Structure formats: C-alpha cells, structure tokens
C-alpha cells in the first residue's frame, strides 16, 4: 500500500503548528529565538516486522513498504519550511541506517551513527515469533515477572536495564545539541525515551506505548512535544 500524500500534508500542518507554538512559548518566556528540537523517528517496516519476528540486532533490510515510508518522511521534513533538520543520528543497524539515508538525501544532511541507539540485543531469541514468545519464556514477560524481567538478559543478549542506560546516555548527549536533531532508531528506545518524559517507569513505557514504523515524535530534555505522528493513512 502506498503512503498517502494527504497524510503527509496533515503531518506538515502538525509540524508547522507545533513549531509556531514552541517559538511563541520561548518568546513569552524570554528565551532564545533559536529552537532546540529532537525528533525521534522509528525505522521503516521490514519483512520481519510484518511477520511479527523479533529483530534485535539482526541485519534485516527495509521492505518495499519500508522504503516508501522512509522516502515519505524525508519528503515531509524537506517540504516543511519551519523544520530545518541540522543533523541525522541513526542506530547503526541496517534497517535504521537505510531509513536515515533516505531522509538525509531528502533534507540534504549527512548521517551520523551511534550504536547506543540500537534495539535491544535479544541474543538467542532473535528471529523468534513475538506472538508466542512470552508463553514459551515467561521469565522475560515484564507484566508477569516485573522488575526481574527488566534485569534478566537472554543468552548472548542484554537486559532492558542495560538498554535503558545506553539509550539514556545517547539521548543526554544528543538533546543538548543546538538546532534540530533527527534520531532514527527503534521502537523500544523510543518507548523508553518518551515514557521517561511522560513520567512512566520502564515497565509501563515498554508495555503501554506504541510507535508505528516511520512515525515521528518530538522530545526536549524533559518533556514530550508530540508522539507517534504518522505521515500516511
């Protein structure tokens, strides 16, 4: 299914309205006339996404639909005169880098990579079906095992606690950079970053929040400006 130009227009309008509101608030507060903005963009769809397989660090490429989504996000950002992307920083995994490259070509900047923005390393569970995973491995179910599941790492993988620490460290570095930084990453890092700014603990962030492929969210150092904007119907 092709991405929708009408949906893209809706996202441009939302971006424009939010940027005007941000500028107005800064002027009222006596702050600087330049903005600091961090966009969080989830990578485009892959065949493993469509099949419900756990991707982790697997070098899975974008599907045709994923390439369309990435191109649409790039076109939306390039067309919006009120959003000037100064830099793109991407997870170095294949699906995120392909997404970031498409966006970078549209907005005219280079892609930086930061491995701290990777998805969780699911180790030996990579490639399994997510639909039946918790039935087979209840020790990793956050809703059932709680904090124990946060600190438990799969064989050859990493715990949610380790993921949270590295993603927070990356965000702390990137959200202080002037101008607009577009971070191209994965659903779980976005859940953790948005959830933290909404006052949610990691368990609630990872189990209650959802972000579509190639959705656009925006954060500051301590708040959520918008979340899960999708430029197609």
N, C-alpha and C positions, 0 to 999 in steps of 0.2 A: 504494500500500500504506500503510495507516495505521500510525502509530507504536504501540508496544506499551506498555501500562501495566505489564506485568511487567518489561520492560526499564527503564522509568522507576524502578520500585521498586529494581531492582538498583543503579542509579546513585545513588539516595538513600542506600542502605546503604553504598556505597563512599565517598561524600562524608562520611557520618557517621563511619565508621571512620577515615578519613584525618584528619578534624578532631580526633577524640579522641587519635589518635597524636601529632599535631602539638602539641596542648596538653600532653600528657604529657611530650614531649621538652623543651618550653620550661620546664616546672616543674622537671624534673630538672636542667636547665642553669641554673636560677636566673634565667631570663629573664622578660619581662613576661607578664602574663596575657592581654593582648590580642594578637591574631594579625594578621600582615600576609600577605595571600594575593592572588595574581594568577591569575585564571582566563583561559585562552586558549580562545575559542570560535570555531570556524570557522563561516562563514555557512551558511545552509540551501541546499539544492540549487536549481539553476536549470536551465532547459532546455538551456543551453549546457554545463553540467556533464554532463547526461545524454547529450548528443550528442558529448562529447569535443572541444569547441571551446575555443580559447584565449581567455580572457575579458579579461585585463588590466584596463584602466580602462573597459571598455565598461559602459554604464548598464543592465546586464541585471537584470531583476527576479527575485524568487524564483518558483519554480513552485508549484503547489498543494502538492506534497510538501514543498517547502522551507518554506512557511508552516506546515505541520503540524509539521515538525521544530523550527522556532523556538518555536512555542507549547509543544511538549513540554519543551524545555529550560527555558523560563520557568516552567512548572508544576513541574518537578523542583526548581529552585532556590527557588521560593516555598514549596514544601512542606517543605523541609529546615530545621528549626529551628536547626541548627548551622552553617548557611551564610547569613550576612546580607550580601547584596550592597550595598555602600555607594555604588557608582557604576558606571556602564557607560560605557566609552570605545570608540568604534567608528571604524573606517575610514569615510570619508565617501562611499564608493561605494554605489550603490543597494542591492545585494544584502546588504551588511553592515548598512547602516542599517535596512533592513526587518527583518532578523533582530534587531538590537539593540532596535528599537522594540517588538517582540513580547515580548522578555524583560523590558524595562523596565516594560511595562504589568503584567506578572505580579508583579514584585518590588517595584514602587512607587518607582522612582527615575527620574531624567531621563537622557537620552542626551547625552553629550558626543561630539564628533567630533574626530579627529586625522588629517589627511591622510598623516602619516608611516606610518600603519598600512595604507596601500593595498597592493594586489597590485602586482607588477612591471608597469611600463608596457611592454607588448610592441610598441608602435608599429605599424608596418605589418603585423605578424604577427597582430594581434588579429583573432579570428574564424576563423583557420585551424584545420584539424583537428590535434589534438595527436598523433594516431596516426602520421601520416606526416611530421611536421614535421622531425625530425632527419635523415631520409633526404634531404629537399629542402634542408635548411640545416645541414649537419654542423658548420659553424664555431661553432654555438651548442650543440652537444652536450657537456655537461660531462664525460661519461665518455670521450669521444674527444679533445676539444680541451683539456680540463683547465683550467688557470688562464687560458688565453687566452679561453676561453668565459665565464669569470667577469667579465672586464673588457670584453667586447665588447658594445656597445649596438646594438640594432636601429635602423633608421632611424625617427626620431621617438619612440624609446623610451629605456629606461635599462638600464644594466648591472646584473648581480647584485651587483657591488661597491657600487654606489650604493644599491640596495635594502637591502643588509645594513647600511650605515651609517645610513640613516634609521630603519630598524626598531630597531636597537640604541639609537639616541638616544631614541626614543619609549619603549622598554621601560625604559631607565635612569630616565626621569622618572616612569613610572607604577608601577614596582615598589617605589618608596620611599614611596608614599602609604599612610597607615595604613588598617587595615581590609581589606575585600575589594574589589578592583577586577576587574571582568569586562571583558576586552578582546575585542571582536568584530572579527575580522579574517579573513585569507585563508590558504590552505594554505601558501603559501611563506613568509610572515612567521612562521607557527607553526613550520615546519620549521627555520628559521634560529634562532629563539629557543630551542626545545627542544634542537636539535642542539648549539648552543653550550654549553648547560649539561650536556650529556652528553659533552662533550669532543670533539665531531666538528667537522671543518673544514667550511666552507660547501659544498664539493662533496659530501661524504658526507651532510651534512644534507639537501641538496636532492634527492639521488638515492636515499637509503636510507630516509628517514622518510615515513610516510603518515598522513594525518589525515582522517577521514570528515567529510562535511558535518554541521555542528552537533555535532561531537564536543567534549568538554570536557577540557582539560588544565590542569595547575596548575604554576606555577613560583614560585621565590623569586628573589632576585637572583643566586644561583649554583647552584641545583640544580633538578631536576625532581621534583616531588612525585608526579604521576601524568600519564599521557598517553593521549589518544585514547579516553576513556570515551564511550560512545555510549548514549543512553537509549532505544534501541529495538532490537528483534531484527533 
